[in-house]
Amino acid sequence: MFVSIRKELLLALIFLTIGFAPMIASADKKPAGAKDEVNIPDVVAKVNGVEIKSDTIKLQLSNTMRKGQRSFSPAEKQEIVSGLVDKEIVRELVHQEGKAVKVKVDPELVEKEFKGVMEPYKDKEEFQKALKARGLTEDELKNSIEVDLIAKKLIDGQVRGKIKITDEDVKKYYDDNQKKFFRPEAYRARHIFISIFPPELIKSTPVNELKARKEELDKKAKKKIEDIQKELKSGANFEDLAKKYSHDSASAPNGGNLDFIYKGVFDPAFDEAISKMKVGDTSDVVNTPYGYHIIKLDETKPAEQATFAEMEEAIQKHLFMERAQKKVEIYLQGLRKKAKIEVLL
């Protein structure tokens, strides 16, 4: 039996290896007065004479700084910039190779991907505002999508059908890595989560302002969870309240269901609360660094060794990704060796 790898896995490999251009939906406006504290020239590199402009690098750096939960030193920022530039160099290398070997992509596929980027926006006007805020035009975005599709197609040709994972490979990996397949004690729980920083506020408020308001927002979050607790004690249904109030967008639609969780994955305060509960119990308010939770314990599982049958598919995927990654890295090294690359940082 040979492994059949889904398209999603291959695309995941490509994105991890190359680091394609960021989606416009991920960027917010930079707070007034904010500085990158890193000197980034207008042209950050040249690949076979083709200039790589700094616009994308600055945007990605701004996004990284905004998402960070701490301040970054100038040296750390410089390191981040260097990594971003290297990804853009690889992207340009693959794009140039794709053109050299005349890789083509269907215009309809470009249009489909473009519509996918537009989909999260309520209308075209909102989408155009997002483009303008990032200094992009529709044509530039479509060109970026086409570049990425060419790169995907080229890399796909280096991997697809060239990697075979046998039953013997999979079984040997399982036998040689028994400790990796030991499952610690687990539990299936639900929670109602109230974040210190509500999702709608995160979307519209600069990080420095959120930090300045942390104490005020913490008090509001605590008051909110205590009001929910009162509703529960008055007989309200846990799942209904999770759907109505919880800030955990992944579990809220399912009544707060977190599925099975291994101890040690969540914050220690969460695990400690669970350890004191019996199946069917509902906790008091539990405070973690992220906010406030009320937990309901639905089921527990003892520690156990995962069987080969349970892990076989996951091992197949792991081995494929591991070998495909190496093959792609060797291919990219070959492109680097025959190219003239100038880094101008």
C-alpha positions as CSV (number, residue, x, y, z in Angstrom):
1,M,0.0,0.0,0.0
2,F,1.3,3.5,-0.9
3,V,0.2,6.7,0.6
4,S,-2.3,8.9,-1.1
5,I,-1.6,12.5,0.0
6,R,-4.4,15.0,-0.2
7,K,-3.9,18.3,-2.0
8,E,-4.2,20.2,1.3
9,L,-1.1,18.5,2.6
10,L,1.0,19.4,-0.4
11,L,-0.1,23.0,-0.3
12,A,0.7,23.2,3.4
13,L,4.2,22.0,2.5
14,I,4.6,24.6,-0.2
15,F,3.4,27.4,2.1
16,L,5.8,26.4,4.8
17,T,8.7,26.1,2.5
18,I,8.3,29.3,0.4
19,G,6.2,31.7,2.5
20,F,3.9,33.3,0.0
21,A,2.7,36.9,0.0
22,P,0.4,37.8,2.9
23,M,-3.4,38.0,2.4
24,I,-4.7,41.5,2.7
25,A,-7.2,40.5,5.3
26,S,-4.5,40.0,7.9
27,A,-3.3,43.6,8.0
28,D,-4.6,46.5,10.0
29,K,-3.7,50.2,9.8
30,K,-0.5,51.1,11.7
31,P,-1.1,53.1,14.8
32,A,-0.1,56.8,14.5
33,G,3.5,57.4,15.6
34,A,4.5,53.7,15.5
35,K,8.0,53.0,14.2
36,D,9.7,49.8,13.0
37,E,13.1,51.0,14.3
38,V,14.7,49.1,11.4
39,N,16.3,50.7,8.4
40,I,14.6,49.0,5.4
41,P,15.8,50.3,1.9
42,D,13.3,50.7,-0.9
43,V,14.9,47.8,-2.7
44,V,15.8,44.9,-0.3
45,A,17.3,42.5,-2.7
46,K,17.9,41.6,-6.4
47,V,17.5,38.2,-7.9
48,N,19.1,37.9,-11.3
49,G,18.8,41.6,-11.6
50,V,15.1,41.7,-10.6
51,E,14.4,44.1,-7.8
52,I,12.5,43.1,-4.7
53,K,10.8,46.1,-3.3
54,S,10.4,46.8,0.4
55,D,6.6,47.4,0.4
56,T,5.7,43.8,1.1
57,I,8.4,43.4,3.7
58,K,7.3,46.5,5.6
59,L,3.7,45.3,5.6
60,Q,4.6,41.8,6.9
61,L,6.9,43.4,9.6
62,S,4.0,45.6,10.7
63,N,1.7,42.7,10.9
64,T,4.2,40.7,12.9
65,M,4.8,43.5,15.4
66,R,1.0,44.0,15.8
67,K,0.3,40.3,16.5
68,G,3.2,40.0,19.0
69,Q,2.3,39.9,22.6
70,R,5.5,41.7,23.6
71,S,7.9,44.4,22.4
72,F,10.7,43.4,20.0
73,S,14.2,44.8,20.2
74,P,15.8,46.4,17.1
75,A,18.0,43.3,16.7
76,E,15.0,41.0,16.8
77,K,13.2,43.1,14.2
78,Q,16.2,43.0,12.0
79,E,16.3,39.2,12.2
80,I,12.5,39.1,11.3
81,V,13.2,41.4,8.3
82,S,16.0,39.2,7.1
83,G,13.8,36.1,7.3
84,L,11.0,37.9,5.4
85,V,13.5,39.1,2.7
86,D,14.8,35.5,2.3
87,K,11.3,34.2,1.8
88,E,10.7,36.8,-0.9
89,I,14.0,35.9,-2.6
90,V,12.9,32.2,-2.7
91,R,9.5,33.3,-4.0
92,E,11.1,35.3,-6.8
93,L,13.5,32.4,-7.6
94,V,10.7,30.0,-8.1
95,H,8.7,32.5,-10.1
96,Q,11.6,33.1,-12.4
97,E,12.1,29.4,-12.9
98,G,8.4,28.9,-13.6
99,K,8.6,31.5,-16.4
100,A,11.8,29.9,-17.7
101,V,10.2,26.5,-18.1
102,K,7.0,28.1,-19.3
103,V,4.7,27.0,-16.5
104,K,1.2,28.4,-17.1
105,V,-1.8,28.7,-14.9
106,D,-5.4,29.0,-16.0
107,P,-6.7,32.6,-15.8
108,E,-10.0,31.2,-14.4
109,L,-8.1,29.7,-11.5
110,V,-6.5,33.1,-10.8
111,E,-10.0,34.6,-10.8
112,K,-11.3,32.0,-8.5
113,E,-8.5,32.6,-6.0
114,F,-9.1,36.4,-6.3
115,K,-12.8,35.9,-5.5
116,G,-11.8,33.8,-2.5
117,V,-9.8,36.8,-1.1
118,M,-12.8,39.1,-1.7
119,E,-15.2,36.7,0.0
120,P,-14.7,37.8,3.7
121,Y,-15.7,41.4,2.8
122,K,-19.3,42.4,2.9
123,D,-19.2,44.2,-0.4
124,K,-16.8,45.4,-3.1
125,E,-16.5,48.9,-1.5
126,E,-15.2,47.4,1.7
127,F,-12.8,45.3,-0.3
128,Q,-11.5,48.3,-2.2
129,K,-10.9,50.2,1.0
130,A,-8.9,47.2,2.3
131,L,-6.8,47.2,-0.9
132,K,-6.2,50.9,-0.7
133,A,-5.1,50.7,3.0
134,R,-2.4,48.2,2.0
135,G,-1.3,50.2,-1.1
136,L,-2.6,47.6,-3.5
137,T,-4.6,47.5,-6.7
138,E,-6.7,44.6,-8.0
139,D,-4.3,44.0,-10.8
140,E,-1.4,43.8,-8.4
141,L,-3.2,41.4,-6.1
142,K,-4.1,39.2,-9.1
143,N,-0.5,39.3,-10.3
144,S,0.6,38.2,-6.8
145,I,-1.9,35.3,-6.9
146,E,-0.7,34.2,-10.3
147,V,2.9,34.3,-9.1
148,D,2.0,32.0,-6.2
149,L,0.0,29.6,-8.4
150,I,3.0,29.3,-10.8
151,A,5.2,28.6,-7.8
152,K,2.8,26.0,-6.4
153,K,2.6,24.2,-9.8
154,L,6.4,24.2,-10.1
155,I,7.0,22.8,-6.6
156,D,4.2,20.3,-7.0
157,G,6.1,18.9,-10.0
158,Q,9.1,18.3,-7.8
159,V,7.1,16.3,-5.3
160,R,4.0,14.6,-6.6
161,G,4.4,11.0,-7.5
162,K,8.1,11.0,-6.4
163,I,7.7,10.0,-2.8
164,K,6.6,6.6,-1.8
165,I,5.9,5.6,1.8
166,T,5.5,1.9,2.3
167,D,3.7,-0.1,5.0
168,E,7.1,-1.1,6.4
169,D,8.2,2.5,6.7
170,V,5.1,3.4,8.7
171,K,5.4,0.4,11.0
172,K,9.1,0.9,11.6
173,Y,8.5,4.6,12.6
174,Y,5.7,3.5,15.0
175,D,8.0,0.8,16.6
176,D,11.0,3.1,16.9
177,N,9.0,6.0,18.5
178,Q,6.8,4.4,21.0
179,K,7.1,7.3,23.5
180,K,5.6,9.6,21.0
181,F,2.4,7.6,20.9
182,F,1.7,7.6,24.6
183,R,-1.4,9.5,25.4
184,P,-1.5,11.2,28.8
185,E,-4.8,11.5,30.8
186,A,-7.4,13.3,28.8
187,Y,-10.8,14.9,29.3
188,R,-13.7,16.1,27.2
189,A,-15.0,19.4,28.4
190,R,-17.0,22.5,27.5
191,H,-16.3,26.0,28.5
192,I,-17.8,29.5,28.4
193,F,-14.9,31.9,27.8
194,I,-14.9,35.6,28.3
195,S,-11.7,37.2,27.1
196,I,-10.1,40.2,28.8
197,F,-9.8,41.7,25.3
198,P,-13.2,41.1,23.5
199,P,-12.7,40.1,19.8
200,E,-14.6,43.1,18.4
201,L,-12.3,45.4,20.4
202,I,-9.1,43.7,19.2
203,K,-10.1,44.3,15.6
204,S,-10.5,48.0,16.1
205,T,-8.0,49.0,18.8
206,P,-4.2,49.4,18.7
207,V,-2.3,47.0,20.9
208,N,-0.8,49.8,23.1
209,E,-4.3,51.1,23.8
210,L,-5.5,47.6,24.8
211,K,-2.5,47.2,27.1
212,A,-3.3,50.6,28.8
213,R,-6.9,49.5,29.4
214,K,-6.1,46.0,30.6
215,E,-7.1,46.6,34.2
216,E,-10.5,48.2,33.2
217,L,-11.2,45.5,30.7
218,D,-10.3,42.7,33.1
219,K,-12.9,44.0,35.6
220,K,-15.5,44.1,32.8
221,A,-14.7,40.5,31.8
222,K,-14.9,39.3,35.4
223,K,-18.3,41.0,35.9
224,K,-19.5,39.4,32.6
225,I,-18.5,35.9,33.6
226,E,-20.0,36.3,37.1
227,D,-23.3,37.4,35.5
228,I,-23.2,34.2,33.3
229,Q,-22.5,32.1,36.4
230,K,-25.7,33.5,38.0
231,E,-27.7,32.5,34.9
232,L,-26.3,29.0,35.2
233,K,-27.2,28.7,38.9
234,S,-30.7,29.9,38.0
235,G,-31.1,26.9,35.8
236,A,-30.0,28.2,32.4
237,N,-28.6,25.6,29.9
238,F,-24.8,25.6,29.7
239,E,-24.6,24.9,25.9
240,D,-27.1,27.7,25.2
241,L,-25.1,30.2,27.3
242,A,-21.8,29.1,25.6
243,K,-23.4,29.8,22.1
244,K,-24.7,33.2,23.3
245,Y,-21.8,34.6,25.2
246,S,-18.5,32.7,24.7
247,H,-15.6,34.5,23.0
248,D,-14.1,31.2,21.8
249,S,-15.3,31.3,18.2
250,A,-14.2,27.7,17.6
251,S,-16.2,26.1,20.4
252,A,-19.1,28.5,21.0
253,P,-21.2,27.3,18.0
254,N,-21.0,23.8,19.4
255,G,-22.1,24.7,22.9
256,G,-18.6,25.3,24.1
257,N,-17.4,21.8,23.2
258,L,-13.6,21.5,23.3
259,D,-13.6,17.8,22.4
260,F,-10.9,15.7,24.1
261,I,-7.9,17.6,25.6
262,Y,-4.7,16.1,27.0
263,K,-3.6,17.4,30.3
264,G,-0.8,19.9,29.9
265,V,-2.2,21.4,26.7
266,F,-4.2,24.2,28.3
267,D,-3.2,26.6,31.0
268,P,-2.3,24.9,34.4
269,A,-5.2,26.7,36.1
270,F,-7.6,25.0,33.6
271,D,-6.2,21.6,34.3
272,E,-6.2,22.1,38.0
273,A,-9.9,23.0,37.9
274,I,-10.7,19.9,35.9
275,S,-8.7,17.7,38.3
276,K,-11.1,18.6,41.1
277,M,-14.2,17.9,39.1
278,K,-16.3,14.8,38.5
279,V,-18.1,14.0,35.2
280,G,-21.1,16.2,34.9
281,D,-19.8,18.9,37.2
282,T,-19.6,22.6,36.4
283,S,-16.7,24.6,37.8
284,D,-16.6,28.0,39.5
285,V,-15.1,30.8,37.6
286,V,-11.5,29.9,36.4
287,N,-9.0,32.6,35.7
288,T,-6.2,32.1,33.1
289,P,-3.9,34.7,31.5
290,Y,-6.4,34.8,28.6
291,G,-9.5,35.6,30.6
292,Y,-12.3,33.9,32.5
293,H,-13.8,30.4,32.0
294,I,-16.7,28.3,33.4
295,I,-16.0,24.7,32.6
296,K,-18.3,21.6,32.4
297,L,-16.7,18.2,32.4
298,D,-18.4,15.7,30.1
299,E,-16.0,12.7,30.1
300,T,-12.5,11.5,31.1
301,K,-10.0,9.1,29.6
302,P,-7.1,7.4,31.4
303,A,-3.5,7.6,30.1
304,E,-3.0,5.0,27.4
305,Q,-0.7,3.9,24.5
306,A,-2.2,4.8,21.1
307,T,-2.4,1.7,18.8
308,F,-0.7,1.4,15.5
309,A,-4.1,1.3,13.7
310,E,-5.0,4.6,15.3
311,M,-1.7,6.3,14.3
312,E,-1.1,4.8,10.9
313,E,-2.6,7.5,8.8
314,A,-1.0,10.3,10.8
315,I,2.4,8.6,10.5
316,Q,2.0,8.3,6.8
317,K,1.3,12.0,6.5
318,H,4.2,12.9,8.7
319,L,6.7,10.8,6.8
320,F,5.4,12.2,3.5
321,M,5.7,15.8,4.7
322,E,9.2,15.1,6.1
323,R,10.6,13.6,2.9
324,A,8.8,16.2,0.7
325,Q,10.3,19.0,2.7
326,K,13.8,17.6,2.1
327,K,13.2,17.2,-1.6
328,V,11.9,20.7,-2.0
329,E,14.8,22.2,0.1
330,I,17.3,20.4,-2.2
331,Y,15.5,21.8,-5.3
332,L,15.5,25.3,-3.9
333,Q,19.2,25.1,-3.0
334,G,19.8,24.2,-6.7
335,L,17.9,27.4,-7.8
336,R,20.0,29.5,-5.4
337,K,23.3,28.1,-6.7
338,K,22.6,29.1,-10.3
339,A,21.2,32.5,-9.5
340,K,22.8,35.9,-8.8
341,I,21.3,37.0,-5.5
342,E,22.1,40.4,-3.9
343,V,20.8,41.2,-0.4
344,L,20.8,45.0,0.1
345,L,19.9,45.3,3.8
